[in-house]
Amino acid sequence: MAHGRRAVCWLVAALVFAACGQAREAPRGCGLEGTTALPEGSADLAYSCSPEPNRRYHWDIFVVRLGEPARLLRHGRGADFTPSWSPDGRRIAFVSTRSGAAEIHVMNADGTDVVQITHSRSFVGGISWSPDGTRIAFASGAAGLTGPMFVNHSPSDIYVALADGTAARRLTLKGGFNAGPVWSPDGSRIAFTSDFGGSYQVWVMGSDGSVQQPLTSVSRNFAPDWSPDGSQIVFHSDRDDPERDEGSIYVMDADGAGERRLVDDSGVNPKWSRDGRWIAYESDRDGPREIYVVHPDGSGLIRLTHDGFDKFDVAWGPP
């Protein structure tokens, strides 16, 4: 009997020691070993990535001043992804499953003071701050069944709420999947992705939900983002290779005219830098999904990360 108790004690001690050893193991990958600097100076980027030792089971938010090692902001329960900087650079909104459902949280830019601001227990994503920092736009499935004859077609709608998550108002009412909202620099419009009418296209509407109209019509198009002066929109499209998961980066005028391919290779989720000089995006062109940047005219392509860990949801912070 005593021998049995000793065996149990040794087993418990071994498990505790192993758990402690894992907890002390330093995270690796995800830009933590360094990134490439931009020739015109440094800038901050945030993104989501799953580091070792837990890369298969967890996602965290990282921030990097380009040319330096990335910083892991916060390691919590569940997955943290889709970071979005406030206009003043002091806060980052993100989606987390730490409460059991995908909800929006806000934290200081250094990872402290995390606060959950939505409580819908439905899909939430695609966060964008209004230019004055007082409101957020996001996608949510809170409305439930939508679409013709109440068909559940991956329902998601665009909402606008105060920056603390209160007073949320639904802007898209036609049904289907609506996601990825992004505010125009002057705050008057919101671009987003919608499959209303058939295929996924880039749409635009007033920030109050008025005058909703598509800007693209060829193939499928996703993830719009405005240039800092509001004159152009960058997005990714699968028109060049519809069979691939990755698309290609395109740019168009804010009214949908003048579409042109920006990069002669795969890429998704483009984001315009705040100074207008760079467009960051994610690509698996060299294997795992890494972060690249290119000038808005298609020149100066640079790979920023090189460690072989998939990175998602890239977002520019203050220069």
N, C-alpha and C positions, 0 to 999 in steps of 0.2 A: 504494500500500500504506500509506504514511504517512497519506494522507488518510483511508483507511478506518479506521485505528487512532484518528485524531483524532475521527472521527465516532462511533466506539464510545465513546470516553472522554467526549465531550459527552453522549451518550445516558445513560451510567451516572451522570454527574454530575447530569443533570437529574432522573433517577429518584430519586437519593439526596436531592437538594434537595427534591423534591416530598414524599418520605416524611417528611423531617425537618419540612417545613412542616406536614404533616398532624399529626404527633406533637405539635407545639407549639400546634396550634389548641386553644383553650380549649373544654371541653365546654359545651353550652348546653341549656336546657330542663330537664325532670325536677325542677323545683322549685329549680334553682340560682339563679334570679333572684328568689326570694322566695315565701313562703307566708302564708296568713292565720292570725292568732293566735286562740287561744280566749279568750273573754271572762273565764273563770274562772282564767286563768293558762296557763303554757306546759307543754308535754309533748313527749316525744320520739316520733317515728315512724320506722320503717324501711320501705322498700319497694324494689321492683325497677323499673328503667326503662332504656330505651335512649336515651342522649343523642346530640345531634349532636356530632361529625361522623359517628358510626358507628351511628346509631339503627336502621338496618335489619339490622345484623349482630351486635349485641352487647347483652348485658344486664348491668347493674351494680347494686350495692347502694348505696342512698342513705339517709342519716339526716338528720332535720330536727328542730330545736327549733322548734315551731310559732310562726310570726310572724317567722322568720328565713329566710335562704336555706338550701337543703339543702346537705349535704356529700356528695361522692362519696367513699365509703370506700376503695374499692380497684378498680383497673382491671387485670384479669388476662386470661389467655387464656380463650376459651370464654364461656359465659354463667353469670352468678351470679344466683340468684333464691331465693325462699322464705325470707327472713330470719326468725329466731326468737330473741328475747332470752332470756338466762339469767335466772333469778329475781332475781339480785343486780344485773343490768344491766351486768355487766363483760364479758360475752362475747355474741357473736352466732353462732348456727349458721345455715348456709345450704347450699343445693345449688349445685354448680358442675360444669360440664362441662370444666373446664380440664385434667383428666387424660384426657379422651377419652370418659368416660362420666359420667352424672349420679351424683355421690357427695356425701355430706355432708362439709362442712368446718366448722371452728370458728375464729373469729378474735376478737381483742380488740375491744371496742366502738369503738375508734378505727381499726379496719381493719388493725392490725398482727398479726404472728405467726399467719398462716394455717396450719392443720394439717388434713390430710385424715384423717377418722376412719372412713369406711367404704370397703370395697374389693370390693364385690360385682359391679360392672360390670353392674348392672341398674337399672331405674327406682327412684329413691329420692325421696321428697318428703314434704311434710306434717309438718314437724318440730315437736315439742312437748317442752319440758323438764318434768321432774317438779318439783313445788313446792319440793322441797329441793335441786334442782340436781344430783342425783347420777346421774340417768338421762335418757334421751331416748326418745321414741316416734317412729316414722317409718314410712312405707310403702315397701315394696320388692317387686320382682318376682323376688327371688332364688329363690323356691320353684318357679318355672317354670310348667309346665302345671298348671292347677287347674280345678275345676268338674266337673260330671257327665260321665262318659265321657271324661275327659281332654281336654275341649274347651278350647282356648286362648282364654279370654274376658278379654282385657286383664288378665292375672293380676297381682294386687298384694295384699299382705298387710300387716297391722300387726305391727310388731316393737317390742320394748323392749330397750334395751341400756344399758350403763353410759355415762356422759357422754363417755368416750373412744372409744366405738364398739365396745368389746369385749363379750363375753358376750351377744350378741344372742339373743333368744328370740322365736319366732314365736307370736303370740297368736290370729290368725284362721286357722282350718283348714278352713272349709267351702267354699272356692273363691270365684271371682268377683273383682270389683274392690273392694278395701277401701283407703281412703286418708283423708288429712286427720285423723289422730288428734290429740286435744287433751285434756290431763290436766285433771281436775276440781281445784278449788283445794285440796281436802283430800287429794288424791293417791290416793283410793280407786277412782276410775272413769276411764274413757277414753271420750269420745264420738268418733264417726268416721262416715264415709260408706261405705255398702256397697250393692251391687246384688244381694246374695244374696237369692234368692227372686223376682227379677224386676226391679223398678225401683229407682233410686237413692233411698235413704232415710237418715235420721239414725239411727244406732244408738248404743247405750251398752253397755259391759261393765265388769267389774271390772278393775283395773289389772294383774291376773294373768291376764286372758283369760277369766275365769269369767262366767257368766250373761249371755250376749250376746243382746240383744233390741232390736227396732226401736222408735223413739219416734214416728216419723211414718209415714203410710201413704197420704196423698193426693198424687197427681202424683209429681214428683221433687224431692228436697230434698238440699242439699249444705252443706258447710263449717260445721259447728257450732262454737260457741265459748261457753264458760261465763261467766256473770256472776261477779264477784270473790267473792261470797258463796256461789256454787254453787247458788243457788235457781232460776236460769233459764238457758236456752240460746238464743242467737241463731243464725240460719242463713239461707240463701237458698233460695228455692223458685221453680220455673217454673209453679206452678199457675195464675197469673193470665194468663200468655201463653206457652203451651208452645212456640210456634213461634219465639220469640226466643232468642238466645244469652244475653242477660241475664235474671236472675230478679228477684225482689222480696225485701226483707228482712222476716223474720218473727222473732217471739220466742215462746217457750213455757216452761212450767214444766219443771223438770228431770226430771219423770216423764212428759213429753209432753203434759200437759193444758194447756188455755188458750191454744192457738195464736192469734196475732193478727198482722196485718200492721203493720209499723212505719212504713214510708215509702210514700207514694202515688206511687211511680215506680220505675224499674229500679234494681237494685243487686245486687252479689255480694260474697262473701268478707268478711262482717262480722267485726269484732274488738272485743271489749269492752275499754275502758281499765282500767288497774289500779286507779284510784280509783272505778270504777263509774259515772262521770258521763257518759261518752260511748260511743257505738258508731261506729267508723270503718268505712267500706266504700268500694268502688270502683263507679263508675257511668259509663255513656256517655249519660246523660240530656241532656247539653248538647253532645254530639259525641264527642271522644276520651275515653278512660277516665281520669277524674280522681278524687281522693280527697275524700270528704265525711264529715262527722260529724253525729250527731243524738243527742239525749238518749234514754235508754231508754223514755221515755214517748211518743216520736215528735215532741217539740217541739224548737225551736232548730236546725233544719237549717242547716249551714254548708258551703260549698264551700271546701276548703283549698288546692287547687292550681288554676292557671289558664293554664298555658302550652301546652296542646294536645298534650302528650306522654303516651302511654298509660302508666299506672302500675299495678302489680300487687303482690299479696302484702303488703298493708299489715300492719304489726305494731307494737303499742304497746311502748314502752320505759318506763323509770322516769319518774315524774312530775317 
